[in-house]
Amino acid sequence: MDGNLLLGKDGNAVEVGHLTIDPNSALICGCGCRGHWEAYCSGSHIPNYARLLIEELELDYNHLLRVSGGNLQNLTSEGIYRAAGEGDPAAQEVVRRIGEVNAIGIADMVNVFDSELVTLGGSIALNNPELIIDPIVENIDDHLINRRPEIMITPLGSDAVLHGALVLAMRTARKVD
């Protein structure tokens, strides 16, 4: 923000995946808490959310069963997004719901920081830009108090984390000098 990394007193200021989307959720985050944003939308947790939606919404999951080798426990985020791109209605509903949750989380960040630009990265976003961006843009205005920022896939591609680590290392080195 304003050219500075937000680190916080313990270095966890930007762990936005641990914002609570629904404290009563059946989904458990990797940290052990219920209903964190990450429990819905991180690559490793999307299959859990998909299985929950399949059950709750009684979605026809035959195509998803095929892409998971006949066992929904083997369902992957890649398989879900591939099926959505192929036009599978169940996968498209899962992707739409993920977009709604992402819209809420991003809106929360924009409401706090009044950002003018939000960039999204990670392999799911980089490989499925329209399936990620479109549902966010369609839903974010319902949750914003500030003007909508530009929302895009990171132009840094798969090097985004590397760039962040380099900036942090350079800042740390400057403080030591």
N, C-alpha and C positions, 0 to 999 in steps of 0.2 A: 504494500500500500504506500503510495507516494514514494516509490523507489526503495522501500524497506521491506525486508521479510518480516512477517509477523511470527514470532517464535513463542511468546508467552514465557511465564516464569519457569515452566518445566520443559519447554521445547515442544509442547503438544498443541499449540494454539491453532494449527491448521488441520487438525484431525477431524475434519467435518463429517467423515463417515460415521462418527459416533454421536451425531445429533439424533435425538429420539424422534422418529416419525410417528410411532404408535406405541405407547408404553404397555398396552394390553395385547400386543402382537404375539402370535405363536412363534414368530421367527426370532431366533437367538443369534446375536452377533458373535463373532469370533472372540470378543472380549468377555462374553458371558452375559451381557445385558440384553434385555428384550427390546425389539422394535427399532434398533438403530438403522439409520439410512443404509449403512453398509450391509446389513442383514438382508435387505431387499435388492440392492443394486450392484454389489461388487461381483466381479466375475466368478468367484468361488461360491457365492451365496445365491446367485440368480436361480440355479436349479431348485433350491429349496423353496424359493418363492413360487416358481413355476408349479411345482408339485402341490403346494398349498392352494394356488389358484385353480388348478385342474380339479382338485377335490371340492373346493368351496363353490366354484361356478359350474361344476359338472361339465367341464369342457371335453369335447371329443378329442382324445389324445392319441389316436391311432398313428398319425404321421409322426408325432413326437416319440412314440414307442418305437417306430422303425428307426429313427435317427439315433436312438439310444440303445440299439442292439437288442430290443425286445424287453428291456428292463428300465423303468423310469428312474431307478436308483442310479443308473449310469448316464442320465441326462446331463448334458454339459451346456454351458452358456453358448458356446460355439454352435452346437446343434440346434438350440432354440432359435438363435438369430439366423442360421442357415434356413431352417424350416419357415421362419417368418418371411424371409426373402423369397422363398419358393411359393409363398401364398397360403401357407397353412393357417386356417382361421384361429386355431387354439394358440399357436405360437405368436400370431399377430396380436391376439388379445393379451398374452403375457407381456409382449414387448410394449404394447400400449400402456399397460398398468405400470411397468417399470418406468416408462416415460413420465407418467403422472407423479410417481414418487420422486423421481429426479427433479421434476418441476417444483415440487414442494421444497426439497432440500436446497436447490439453487435459489429459489425465491427467498428462502430464509437467509441465505448468505448475502443476497443482493439487498434485502431489507436491513441487514446489519451494517454492511460495508458500502452500500450505494455504488456498486461497481459499474463501470461503463462497458467492461468486456469480461466475458466468462469463456474460458477455453476448456475443452474437455479432451481427455486423453485416455490412454490405456488401449489394450488390443481390441476390446469390443467396440469402442468408439471409433478407433482408427479403421477398423474393417467393416463397420456398418454405419457410416455417418448419417445417412438419412433416417435410419431406424432409431438412432439415438436422438438426433437434433429435432426432428419433426414433432414427436409427441411432447417434448419439453416446451417447444415454442407454442404448441397448441394449448398447453395447460398452464403455463407460468403466470399469465396475467391474472388468473383467479387468485393468486397468492401474493402478488406484489403490492407494496405501498409506494415504492419508488418506480421511476421509469424503467422499462425493460432495457437491459443492456444488450449489446451485441453478443450472441451466443454462437460459438463456432468450435470446430475440432481444432486442436492445437496445431499451429503451423510447424511446431518442433517435431511432430511425428513421434516416433518411438524414442527419440532422444530427449524428451521433456524432462524425465527424471534426472538424466545425466546433467542437463543444463542447470537444474535446480541445485544439484549437489555441488557443481562447480561454483555457482554463485555463493553458496553457503561456505564452501572451503575458502574462497577468495576473501570473503568478509572476515572469517575467523583469522586468516593469515594477516590481514591488515590490522586487526586488533592486537595481535601478538607483537607486531613490529613496533 
